[in-house]
Amino acid sequence: MFVSTSVSVAVLCFLCVVDNVLISFFLFFPLPHFFPWHHPHYKSIYFFFVCFDLYNYLSIIRIAMSSPAFTIRKAERADCAEILRLIKDLAIYEKMPDMVTVDLAHMESEGFSRPTPLWEAYVAEVPAPEAPRMVGIALFYYRYSTWKGKMLYLEDFYVDADYRAQGIGKVLFERVIAHAKDPATDCSGMVWQALDWNTNALNFYKKYNANFDAGWVNCVLNFPEHPNSKVQK
């Protein structure tokens, strides 16, 4: 289980520590040869450090109030209903709301009733009055590449629109990367798809030096006799 840590808060805390050290230095350890008490700018510089310290503390409070704490954990059977809800939200976001025809029983069975599950997932939760609310998913499975060997395929990666730009997607994505790199998993890499118009997602993946391959065409063959034949994924 991973609990989020704000990089911004960490940096601001570090700056506060440095600033407090400098303030203490000016208060208790004046060095006449370098910066005597009677220097005309002493009070101005001291006042600057105090204001800077106050600004950092206020920034920490603002970030803490605006960015909810969140938890990343492995999905369980009881999560399937919420996972399916977010999958449907993702389909709406991708402008294909009618493509999700898999039902809850099928998801539960394929993910938790088989000796070897067909899919796994990590979920992101935020605190809520009655129970934690699921706001993000990273659903994946494994595939074999005749070029690279075992690969992790990230099927669905989604964060609720109300909780984006708060670091949840970053921590969730990096948790999947860590899982794929784990010696127990032993994947040689990760594969996923992104829509060409989803510039936010593409820019996000560029930060991880992901390779984009536009030279391949997705091919889908549905079997009409199967109850889930309408599913395009």
N, C-alpha and C positions, 0 to 999 in steps of 0.2 A: 504494500500500500504506500502510495506517495502522497504527501501533503505539500501543497504549493508553497513556494517562498518567493516573495517579490524581490527581484533584483534591484529595483528602484529603492525599496526600503532599505536593503542592505547597503547600498551606496550612500544613501542619506545618513544612515547610522554611522557609517565609517567617517563621513565628513563631520558629523557632530562630535565624534571622539577626537578627531584632529583639532577641531575648533576649540573644544574644551581644553585640550592640552596647551594650545597657543594662548588662550585666555589666562590659564593658570600661570603660564610662563611670564606674561606681562604683569600679572598681579604680584607674584611672589619672587620671581627671579629676574629683576631688571639688571641688565648689563650696561653699566655706564659707558663703557668703551664703544659699545655698538648702538645702544638705543637708550639713552639716559631718560630718567623720569621727566626732566624738564624739557624734553624735545617738544617743539611746537605742535607736531602732528601725533603725538602719543595718544591723546584722548580720542582723536578722530579714528585712528586705526583700531584702538580698543573698542570703540563704539561700533565699528564695522564688523568686528568679529562677533560681538554680542548679537547684532541684528542678523548676521548670517546664521548663527546658531539657532535663533528663534525661527527664522525662515525654514530651516531644515526640519525642526520639530513640527512645525505646522504642516509641512509637506508630508511628513510621515503620517500624521493624523488624517490628512485629506486622502491619501492613498489607502490607508486602512479602512476608512469609511466608505470609499467608492469601489473598492475591489474586494469582493467577498472571498473568504477562504474557500478552498475547494480541495477535494480528495480524489485521487486516482487509485482505482483498485480493479482487480480482475472481476469479470462478470460472473454472476451466479444464475442458476435457473430462475430464481425469483425475479431477476432483472429483465426477463425476456419481453414482458409487456411494454416496459419503458423503452427498451432497445428498439422494439418494433415501432413504437411511436416516433422515435427520432429518425428511424429509417424512412418512415413515411414523410416526415418533415424534410428530410434530405431530398426525397424524390420530388416534392413540391418545389424546393429551391432549384433543383435541376430541371424544372419545367416538364417533368414526366410523372405526374401524380398517379396515373392509372396503371403504372407498370408494376407496382408492388401488390402481388396477389398471394404471397406466402402468408399463411395464418400463424397464429401464436403456437398452436400445438405442433406444427411442423418445425418451427424454430426451436422450441424446447426439446423436441425429440432429436433433431440433428445436432444440437449443440451439447446436450447433456445426457442422452440415453444411449448413445453409441459407446462401445469400448474405446474407439478413437473418434473424438468429436470432429464434425465436418467444419466447425468454425469455433473461434475463440474471440474474446473481446476484452478491452479495457474500457471502463466507464469513468466519467467525471461527475462528481456530485457537489452540490453546494448546500449549506445549511438551510433548512426551512422550518417553519413553526411546528408542523406535525411530524414530518420525516424528511430526510435528505432528498433533494430534488436532483434527478439525473439531467444534466445539461450537455453532455458530450459523450460520444462513442468513437471507438476505433475497433472495428470488427475485421478480423483477418483469418486467413487459413494458409496452408502450405501447398506449394506446387513444385514440380520438378522440372528444372531446365536442363536440357541435354547439353547446353553450353556452360552453365554455371553451377548445376547441381541444385540442392534444396534452396528454395527461395520463399520468403514470406510475401504473400499477396494481401495488400491492404484493400479490402473490399469496400468498406464504408468508413469515412472519417468525417465527423460532423460535430459542430458546436452550435447550440441554440443561439439564435440571432441576438438575444438579449444579453448574452454572456460572452460575446466576442471581444477581441482587443483587450483582454484581461489576463492573457498568459495561459489560459486553459488549453487551447489548441497546441501550443508549443510544448507544454509539459506532457500532454497526452501523446503527441506524435513522438517525442523523444523517449517516452516509456516503451512504445512499440519498437523503436530502434534498439533500445537496450535489450528488449526481449528477443529480438531477432539475432542480436550479437551474442547472446548468452551461450556459452559452450553446450549447455543442455539442449538448446534449440538448434544451434549449429547451422544457421542460414548464411548463405554467401552474399545475400543482399535482399533488398525489398523492391517490390513492383506495385504500382497502382496506376489508376487512370485519373485524369483531370480534364474537365471541359475546357475547350480553347477560349471560351469567353469569360471564364472565371479567373480574371486577372489577379484578384486577391489571393486565391489559392496558388496560382502559378508563382507569384512573387514570394509567397511563403516558402514554397518548395525550393526556390532558387537559393534561399539562405542556407540550405543544406547541400548545395552543389548537386542537386538532382539532375539527371540527364533526361531531356525531353526528346522523344522519338516520334516524329510526325510521319514516318514513312510506312507505318503499318495501318491496316484497315481492320476494324473490329468486325468479326463474323459471328453471327448468331443463328443457330438452327434449333427451332422449337419443335417439340413433339406434341401435336394437337391432342393426343390421347391422354397426356399427363395433366393432372389437375392444376399444376403450376406452369403450364405451357406458355402463359402470357408473360411470365417473368423474363425480362430481356437481359438480366445480368448473368 
